[in-house]
Amino acid sequence: MRINIKEKKLGRQQRWGQIIEDVDIEIDPRQDARMYLDTLIHELLHLTLPDLSEKTVRKSARILTSGICQQNYRRIYK
């Protein structure tokens, strides 16, 4: 499955990220790099493991983001 990730300001929706039609992720680009990564992982978890509770998704995203950042991965801006 190909996942399309699009950047879109989501202030009106009061979200940092969302899934559209089970194949697209929209993510608000106005986040700092770490929060952007956390939001992206969060939405990917929802997409790939839809039966997880919101609490589990939040915790898992936070753990994965922390581990990735500890390995010095950084966002490169286009």
C-alpha positions in Angstrom: 0.0 0.0 0.0 1.3 3.4 -0.9 0.7 6.1 1.7 0.5 9.7 0.5 1.7 12.3 3.1 0.7 15.8 2.4 1.4 19.0 4.3 -1.6 21.1 5.0 -2.4 23.8 7.7 -4.9 22.1 9.9 -5.7 24.9 12.4 -9.4 25.0 11.6 -9.6 21.3 12.3 -7.7 21.9 15.5 -5.4 19.0 14.7 -1.7 18.4 14.0 -2.4 15.5 11.7 -5.2 13.4 10.3 -6.0 10.4 8.0 -8.0 11.0 4.9 -9.7 8.0 3.1 -7.5 5.4 4.7 -4.5 6.1 2.4 -3.6 9.8 2.9 -2.1 11.5 5.8 -2.3 15.3 6.2 0.1 16.8 8.6 0.4 20.4 9.7 3.9 21.7 8.7 3.9 24.4 11.4 5.3 22.1 14.1 8.9 21.9 15.2 10.8 18.9 13.9 10.3 16.6 16.9 6.6 17.3 17.2 6.2 16.8 13.4 7.9 13.4 13.7 5.7 12.4 16.6 2.6 13.5 14.7 3.7 11.5 11.6 4.4 8.4 13.6 1.1 8.8 15.5 -0.9 9.0 12.2 1.0 6.1 10.7 0.2 4.0 13.8 -3.5 4.8 13.4 -3.3 3.9 9.7 -1.4 0.6 10.1 -2.9 -0.6 13.4 -6.4 0.9 13.5 -7.5 -1.3 16.5 -5.1 0.4 18.9 -6.6 2.7 21.5 -5.7 6.4 21.3 -3.8 6.1 24.6 -1.7 3.3 23.2 -1.0 5.2 19.9 0.1 8.3 21.8 2.4 6.4 24.1 3.9 4.3 21.3 4.4 7.4 19.1 6.2 9.2 22.0 8.5 6.2 22.6 9.3 5.8 18.9 9.9 9.5 18.5 12.2 9.5 21.5 14.2 6.6 20.2 14.6 8.0 16.7 15.7 11.4 18.0 18.2 9.8 20.4 19.8 8.3 17.3 20.3 11.9 15.9 17.8 11.7 13.1 16.8 15.2 12.1 14.3 16.6 9.7 15.6 18.2 6.6 13.5 21.0 5.3 12.8 21.2 1.6 
